[in-house]
Amino acid sequence: MTANATAPAAGKAFYDHPLRAPVLAELHARPFVAVSTPARILHVAFLVDRAQAIADRAAFASLCLARGQPAPGRDAKQHRVAFGRFVLRWERHAEFTTYTWEVPAEDVVEGGLPFQPSGASLADVLTQLPQPGPLLVAVDLHLVTDTADALPLDRLFDRTSLARSDVEDGFAEIATDFQPDPSGFVRILVRDRGMTDDAAGALVQRVLEIETYRTLALLGLPEAQRLAPTVAHSENELSALTEQMRQSEGLAANNKLLHALTGLAAQLEADAAASLFRFGATRAYEEIVSSRLRTIGERPISGYPTWQQFLLRRLQPAMRTCQAIEQRQANLSVKLTSAANLLRTRVDVELEQQNRNLLQSMNKRARMQLRLQQTVEGLSVAAISYYVISLLHYALEGLHARAEAAGLHYDVGVATAIAVPLVVLLIWSVVRRIRRGHAEDDA
C-alpha cells in the first residue's frame, strides 16, 4: 500500500486512489439539463481572480440559504437552485464565473415577438448578488416552437451579420448576429422542430458555450495588438545589434553589446511570460468553440452563413494574429539567445587572450625576477664571503703572535688567500641548499 493511499472501506476488497473520486466526478461536473420549449435563457459570465471567485461563491451560498435553498458544496463547480418558478444555475470555471437564469415557460409569450420583454428586466435576481467581476458575456437565448417561417428576423437581428443554420439533423434552427442588443445581451434564437427536452437542453448548453468561449478566445487579440509594437521594436533592435556585432572589436565594445542583448532578452521574456496564460487560454477556448460547432452539426440555410462560416471568417484572423505574435516571440527568443551566446563566446575568447597575455607577462616578469634573484644571490655570496674572510683574517692575525711564541710561523696574508676559495665555495653551497629547500617547500 502506498503512503498516500487510503485504507479500504468496510466490506470493500480494494482501496481507492486519492484522485479517483474527483477524476470520476469531472465527467459529470456540468451535466446537460433538459429544457422544454418554449423557454427563455439568460446567461452571463464574469471574469474573476481567485479572491473574487471565493467572494462570489460565498455570496451565492448566502443567497441560497436566505431563500431556504441548499448552498453549493465546498468543491462544487456548478450548482442549480430554484427560486420559486425561476431556476438559477451557477458555474465556476478557471478564470470566470457564469450565471444562467431559466425563465419559466408560462412567462415566455408564444405568438408574440421573441426577446420581449428585454433580458435586463427579467434577470432581477442577479441584482441581488454583488457583481463578482467585470462582465464579459451576456446572452439572451429564446427557444421557440417553429410554427412558421414568418418570424421577422430582420427586426430581431442585423441582417448584415446574421448567421443561421439548421442543426440536430434538421430538428432545430439557430440564428444570431453576435451583436449586443440595447440592453447589452447578445440575442440567440433557437427554433424547435421536434427536439426532445434532453436534446433541447444539450443544444442550448452548447450554443451558450459557443458564445461564451468565442468571446473569451478573443481576449487574446487585444494582448496581441498590445505586444505587436514591442515585438517589432525588439526585432529591429536585434537586427541593429547583430549588425554592430559584425563591426565591433575589443572587449569593452563587445561587453556593451552583450549588456544590450541581455536587456532586450529580459524584456522579451517578461512580455512572453505575461502573455503566456492569455495566449494558451485563447488556443484552448478556440478549440472548444470548434468542437461545439462540429458537435451541433450545422447545415447551411440558403442566403445566410452558418455560425461556423461566420466565426471562421471573423474569429480565425484574430486567432492567427495571436498565434503570429506568440510565434514571433518564440523565434525572437531563440535568435536573441543565439546572438547572446555568439557574443558571449567572443567575449570569452577575448578574455582568454587577455589572460594568456597576462600569463606571458607574468612569466616574463618571473624570469626577470629569477635573474635578478640569481644576481642578488651571487652578490650576496660575495658579500658574505667578504665578511667571513675579513673575520677569518682578524682571527689569523690574532693567532699569529701566539703561533710564533709556540715556534709556529705562517704568513697571515697567504693563509687568508688560501681560505678565500674555500670560504666562497662553502657560502655558495649553503645558499644553494637553502634555495633548494625553499623550492621543495613550494612544490
Secondary structure, 3 states (H helix, E strand, C coil): CCCCCCCCCCCCCCCCCCCHHHHHHHCCCCCCCCCCCCEEEEEEEEECCHHHHHHHHHHHHHHHHHCCCCCCCCCCCEEEEEECCEEEEEEECCCEEEEEEEECHHHCCCCCCCCCCCHHHHCHHHHHCCCCCCEEEEEEEEEEECCCCCCCHHHHCCHHHCEEEEEHHHCEEEEEEEEECCCCCEEEEEEECCCCHHHHHHHHHHHHHHHHHHHHHCCHHHHHHHHHHHHHHHHHHHHHHHHHHHHCCCHHHHHHHHHHHHHHHHHHHHHHHHHHHHHHHHHHHHHHHHHHHHHHCCEECCCCCCHHHHHHHHHHHHHHHHHHHHHHHHHHHHHHHHHHHHHHHHHHHHHHHHHHHHHHHHHHHHHHHHHHHHHHHHHHHHHHHHHHHHHHHHHHHHHHHHHHHCCCCCCHHHHHHHHHHHHHHHHHHHHHHHHHHHHHHHC
